[in-house]
Amino acid sequence: MDWPASVAVAQSVPALPTGTDWSYEVKLDGHRMIMWRTDDGIRLQARSGRDVTTAWGDLALAGHHLPAGTVLDGEAVITTEDGRISFEAAQARAASSPTRAHRLAAQRPAHYIAFDALQLPPPNGDIRARPYNERRTALLSLLADLPANTPIQAVSATTDRNTALTWYGTLHHQGVEGIVAKRTTSPYRAGRTGAWLKIRHADTIEATVAGFTGATRRPRALAVRLPDGRIALSQRLPTALATRIAPRLVPQPGRASTQNGATYTPVSGEIVVEVVAGTTRHAAVTVVRLR
């Protein structure tokens, strides 16, 4: 496999699918992460492809127990004192300098919840073409050999839809934001795939950043590409959110326009944010967090 790996993304649906060929996993509110165990050590990759190893040094240290040649897909999560999974804590860690990240790790260590195995040690190699149920078995076998106190764990999964719905209805307060259904016969395909379907509690949607208004170092608003294809300007960004997003913006020459005629500076790369968006063309769009 070549660095960085392109990740699979679940499609949002209003209800979980039925049938005997689905497995259901809890969807945790953390930071998507690919864990690479190389011959030289550990590299941690964000969904965007960035190297985030320095921000998650505790997980990198734990990853050394994996055999060389392993590549996992999963979620980095941090829990609060009351045991709730906190996206805000994970976001604070991800946005920290190496020194601050080390300090935060000492206060609240992270866990890596693995939900897929993309590559196994030789002689197996890349297993993304294998069906989900085989990759799940390989993942569980791999993690069974780790130390008992490892922060690297397999995500909870079931083939019983009623159990999944019980999880969905009772675990929200613990930081479980939804359920992901995965077709057991499906390979691992990068990009948005109908083989992975998700239902979520949050009334937010994911959008990609097409551009921004204001200065690069202090963006005033974002131009976001919504799931229906239209590009809309968000409402004014809070200072804290603008500060986190600014380093990710790579402005391109020229100006672009939304369907409503509002102009913005276009950007390159894929930045994913969560937004609350109205259903009409002129409804307000509010960016709530960087994904």
N, C-alpha and C positions, 0 to 999 in steps of 0.2 A: 504494500500500500504506500501511496505517496502522501506526504504532508502538504497542505492540510486536507483532511477528509471532508467531503460534503455530506451533510447530515440529512436524514429522513425527517420529514415534518408531517404531523398528523393534520387531517382535515377536520374542521369543526362541524359537528352534526347536532341536531336537536335531541336525539335519543340514541342509546346504544344499539348496535345491530344485534340481530338474533341469529341463531344457527349453531351448528356444532363445530364449526371451523374457526371460532374466534377465541382468543385469550384476552383477558381484561387485566390491565395494570393500573395501580393508583398513579395519579399524576401529581407530583410534588412541586411545591412552589419554590424553586431554586434557580440555579444557573446551569444551563446545558453545557456539557463538557465531554470532550473526547480524551480519554486517558491512553497515552502511548507509552508502553514499556519497551524501550530500545535496548540495544546492547550497552549503551553508554549511560542509561539512567531513565528518567521520566520526563516526558513533555506533556503539558496539559493544553488543550486547544479549546477555545470558545467556539460557539456555533458560527460566529463570523469568520473563523479561521485564524484569529489572533492567538499568539502564544501567551497564556496566562499563568504559566508555572509559578512565577514569583509571587503572585497574589494568593496562591493556594499551596504554600510550601508544606503544610501538614499533610495534605493529600498526596503530594509528590513523594514525601517520605514514605507514606504507607504503600504507595504504588511500587516501591522497590521489592516488595515481597512477591509481586507477580513475575512469572517467567518471562524472559526476554522474547520479544516477538508478539506480545499481547497488545491488542487495541480494543478498548471498550468504549461504549457509548452510554452516557448516563447523566445524572444531575448532581451537582454539588449543592448540598443543603446545610443550613445552620439552624440549630434549635435554640430557643430562648430558655430562660430558667424554668418556665412552667411546662417545657416539653413541646411547645408549638414550633413548627417549622416557619421560619421568618424570611420572606423574600427580601425585606428591607435589610436584614443583617447580611444576607448573601450579596446584595447589591453594594452595600458599604464595603465589604471585603474586596469585591471585584474592582471597585474604583479606587482602592487604596494604593499608596506607594509601598514598595517592598518592606520598608521599616514599619509602617503602620499596619500592614497586613500581618506581619509577624506578631505584633502586639495583639491584634484582634484574634489571631489564631490561638494565642495563649489564653485569652479570656473565653472564647467560644470556639472550640475546635469544630471543624467541618466534617461532614460525612459525604461519601460518594456513593450514591445509589445507582448501581449499574442496571441497565435494562436491555443491553444487547452486547454481544460479542461480535466484532467485525473481523478480527484476525486472531489466530491462535499461534502458539509457538510452532516452529518447524517440527515435523514436516507438513503440518496442516496449511499454514499460511492464511490467505484471505478467504473468509467463509461467508462473505456477504451474499453470495448466490445461493446459499443453502436456505431451506425453509426456516421460518421463525422457530418452530418447535425444536428443530435440531440446534439452532443457535442458542436457544434458551437452555437446553440440556447441557450444552458445552459451557455456558456461562456458570451454571450452578456447580458443575464439576470443577471448574477452574477456581471459583471462590471458596469451595469447600476445603482447599488446601492452604488457605491463608490463616494467619494466627487468629486465635479466638477473639482477641480484642481489636481486630482490624476495623477501621472506619469505612472500609469498602464492603458494601453489602448489595445483595440482589434486591430489586424492587419486588414488592408483593404482587403476585399475579394469581389469577384463577380462571378456569374455563367455565365457571358457573355464573351466568348472567345475574341471577338473583343475589349472589354474594357480592358481585361488583356493585349492584345498585344499593345494597346495604352499606358498603364502604362509602359510596357517593353521598348517601344521606346522613351518615353518622360521623364521618371523619373530617368534615370541612373545618371545624374549629381547631384541628390539630395541624392545619397547613396543607391538607390534601385538597388541591384545587379542582380535581375532577378525575375522570377515568379515561384511559386510552385503550381502545379495542384494536387488537392486531390480528390479522388473518394468519392462522397457524401455518398455512402452506406458502406464505409469501416470502420472497427474498428481501434483503435490505436494499431499498432503492432510495437514492438521494433525491432531495426535493420533496414537494408536497405530494403525498401518495394516498390513494383511496384504500390502500391496504392497512393504513393506520387512521382510525377515526377517534375523535375526542369529544367528550362533553365536559363543560366547565361550569363552575358556580359563578365565576366572575362575569359581569355583564360587559366585558371588554373584548376587543378583537385585536389581532396582530396586524400591523401595517409596516411596510418598508418606507424608509425615508428617501424621498426623491430630491429634497433640497431644503433650503432654509431661508429665512429673512433675517435681516440684521447683520451683525459682524460675525465672522467665523468664531472668534474667541468668546462671543456672547450672543448666541443666536436668540432672536426674539420669538420666532415661531418656526415650526417645521412644515414643510410640504410633504404630506404622506400619501402613499399609494394604497388605497383601500381595497379590500377583497373584490369589490365589483369593478375594479379597474380605474375608477376616477381618482384624480389627485386633488386633495383639499388642503388648505392651510389650517393649521391648528390654532387654537387660542394661544395667548402669550404663555411662554414656558416659565414655570417657577425658577427662581435663581438656582436652586440646588440641582434641579434636573438639567437646566441649560449648562451648568458647569460640568456635569458628567458626560453630556452628549458632545460638547464642543471638541474634545480631543479626537473624536471619531469622524468628524466632518472633513471630507476631502473635496473642496470646492472645484468645480469645473468652469471653464471659460463660458462667458455669455450668460444670458438670462433665459428662463423658461416660464411658462404660464399655465395656470390651472384652467379648467373648463370655464370657470367664472371670470377669467381675465386677470386674476391676481398674479403678480410676478414674483419669482424667487430665484435664488442661486442654486443651480443643480449640483449634485454631489455624485461621486463614484463610490463603488463598494456597496455592501449590503449591511444596513443598520436596521434592526428590527425593534419596534417600539410597540407598546400596548396603548390603545386609544379607546376612548368612549366616543362613539360617533352616532349622530342622528341618522334616521332612515331617509330623510329627504336630501335633495341635492344641496340645499342651502343650510342644512343643519350644522351646528357647531361640532368641531372635532377637538377633543381635549386629550393631550398626551399625558398618560398617567405614570409611565415608567419605561426605562430602557430595558430591553429584553436581553 
